[in-house]
Each structure stands twice: as structure tokens, then as C-alpha cells.
Amino acid sequence: MALKIKTILALCFTLILVGCDSPKLNPLSPGDVILAFGDSLTAGVGTQKESSYPSVLARLSGATVINAGVSGETTTVGLSRLPGLIDEHQPGLLILLEGGNDILRNQNYHSIEQNLDQMIRIARSRGVQVVLIGVPEKSLFSDSAPFYSELAEKYDLAYHPDLVADLMRSPSKKSDPIHFNTEGYALMAEGIYDLLVDNGAFD
């Protein structure tokens, strides 16, 4: 009897683990657009536009990827800009990478989180899947600010907590203290592409 109980518990534990690792995205259709939304790290400051991460991601995935990055943008401005872009491009998936300028300007974390939260809800209300990329706190060796993982957990998002932070720690991948070079953006695109594949957006 004890052995049977242990077997059942082991099976339940395995199912829980499998559930945790299950894909968080529905497969994208061939005509679906990806909206890469954010600030200078999306725009590709530090390299040519064709070497920005959205351009590299488009080549890796074969999908149409719209570069909707605006250098210097805060989440407050991004929140007002996002709905119009969603209406214009009708994306199947939003890659949300924003908040770095807020952090650099010492904005209140709660306000940043609330702005990002509203962006996620706006996208989802329009049937757009959301992928979240974390941004590190304001120090050289820091990890992503904690509210990114909180938002990812709250909305069960496909989320990369370490991609930007890891690249920020690698001087050879940067064009200046806060932007990447061509190699850095290529690695960023590869990391996001792998995230999309692992979560079911692409086969």
C-alpha cells in the first residue's frame, strides 16, 4: 500500500513538472506579424538597423518582425504608443522589452510595473500573445528588476530573465555602457528566437 502511494505521488510530481515546462505560446501562423516593442535596445542603437535584434530575428524565424523601438522611451510613453501600433499592425505576438530608461532615471518601480502590466493587458485584450524580456537593475552585475518575474508569473508569460543582463556583463558585446554591438544584438535575437521555439511559437 505504501509503495502504491509513493508511486502515485511520484506520478503527480512528474505531471506538475511537465505542466511547469509546457509551452506558453500558441504556434504562429505563416502570416502572423511579430511586434518587437521597446526602447533603444529594440531600435538597435549601436549597430545598423539591419543588425538590430528584430531584423536578425526576422531572418532566423522567417516571420515578419516590426521594429517598434524608440530610443529613450519610458514606459509611460510606451503605454500611450502601444495601442495604436497594435491596431496598425495586428500582430500575433508582442515582444515587450521596456523599462530600462525608467530604471536609469530612478523611476518608482511600482509605476514601471503598473505601466508594463497595462501594456500586457492591452495586448491580451486584443488577442495578442506576449513575450516579456527582463531588464537589469541599475548596477553592472545586477539581475533583472524583480517586477519582471512577478509580471511573468502573474500572466504566465514566456519570459527571459537573464538575456539582457548577461549581455550587459560582457564588454565585448557592447558598443557603449548601455547598448550592444552587432554581435550583442545577434546573440539577443538568437536568445529570443530560442525562447519562442521553446515555448511553442515555432516548430
N, C-alpha and C positions, 0 to 999 in steps of 0.2 A: 504493500500500500504506500509506504514511504517513497519507494522508488518511482511509483506511478505519479505521485505528487511532484517529485523532483523533475520528472520528465515533462509534466505539464507546465511547470514554472519555467523550465528552460525554453520550451517552445514559445511561451508567452513573451519571454525576454527577447528571443530571436525576432519575433514579429514586431516588437517595439523598435528594435534596432533597424530592421528593414524599413519600417514606417518612417523613421527619422531620416533615412537616406533616400527616400523616394523622391523622384523628380518633382520640382516645384513649378515647372513651366509646361504649358501645352505646346506641342510641336508647332512651329511656324509654318505657314503655307508658303509656297514659292513666291507669291506676290506680296507677302507681308513686308511692311516697312519697319525698320528699327529706328527709333528716335534716340540719338545719343545727346542727352541734355546735361548741361553743366556750365562750368566756367572756363578758365584758360587751359586747364588740363584736358578738357574736351576739345576746345578750339585748336589746340596743338601749338601753343606758344613755345618757341624754342626749336621748332623744325618747320619744314614746308607743309602746306596743307595736305598734300598727298601722302605725307608721312605721319599725319595725326592718327590717333588711335581709331577714330571712326572710319577713316579711309582704309587703314590696314585691316580692320575688322570686316569691312565690306569685301575685301579681296579674299580673306580667309573663309568667309561664310558663304559668299555668293549672293548675299542679301543686299537690298538697298538700305544703306545706313545714312541717315540725315545727320550732318554735323550741326547741332544746335548749341554749340558752345559760345559763350560770350565772356571775354576776358574781363576780370574784375567784378563779375556779377556776385551779388549776395543772394541769399535765399529769399529775402523779401522781394527783390526784383524778379527773381526766378519764378516765384509763386504767381506773380501777375502775368508773366510771359508765357507760362506753360500752357494754359488752356487754349490760347489761340493757335499755338503750334500743333497741339493735338487735333484741333478742328481742321487745320490746314492739311496735315499730312496723314491723318487717320492711321497711326502706327499700330502694329500688332504688339509691339513691345517697346517699353521705355527703359533706357539705361540711365539711372539717376546718380549723378556724381557731382554733388554740390555741397557747399558749406565751408569750403576752405577759406574763402575770403572773410566770412563771418568769424571764423576761428582766429585768423590773423589779426582781425580788428577787435578781438576780445569781446565779441558779442555774447550775450547771455545764452547759455546752452539750451535752456528751456525754449527760448524764442526760435533758435535754429531748428530744434526738434519739431516744434509746432509747425513751422513752415514746411519742413520736409514731410511731416505727417499729412498736411493738407495736399501737398503735391501727389503723394501716393493715393490718397482718397479720390482726388480729381481724376487721375489716370484710371483707376479701377472703376469709377463710376461710368466711364466711357468705354469700358470693356478692354482696357489696355493692360497687358501684363507688365509688371515692374521688376526690374533688377536693381539692387542697391549696391553701390560701391562705397566703402568706408573711407573717411578722410582722417589722417592722423591729427592728434592734438599738437599744440604749438611748442614742440621741442624736437630736437634732432632724432632721438631714439624712441619716440613715443609710438604707441599703437593708435588705432582709430579711436576717435572720441566715443565714449560708451553709448551715446544715444543711437548710434547707427545700429549696433547689435540689438538694442531694445526695439527699434522700429522693425528690424528684420524679423525678430521673434514675434512681435505683435501681429504683423501681417503675413507671416510665414513666407517670406520673400527669399528668392535666390539672392545670395549676398556674399560678397568677397570682403572680408575684414582686413586683409593684410596686403593686398596688391599695391596700393599707393604707398603705404607706409614702408614696405620693403624696398620699393624703388627709390623712395626718398633717402634711404640709408646708403644708397650706392652712388657715390660721386661720379663714377664713370658713365652713369646712365642719365646724368643731368646736364642741362645747358646753363643753369643758374641755380641759386639755392632752392627755388620752389617749382621749377619747371624741368621737364625731361628733354632729352635729345632724341634724335631719330631712333637710336637703339632702345631707349627707355620707352618710347611710345609703342614701338613694335612689341616689346615684352608686355606692355599693358594690354594691347589688343589681343595678344595670344592668351593672356590670363583671363580676359573677359570671354573670349571665344570658348575656352575650356570650360568656364563656368556655365555658359549657355548649353554646351553639349552635355555636360554632366547633369544638368537639370532638365533635359528633355526638349530644349528648343530646336535642336538639330540632331539628326541621326549620327 
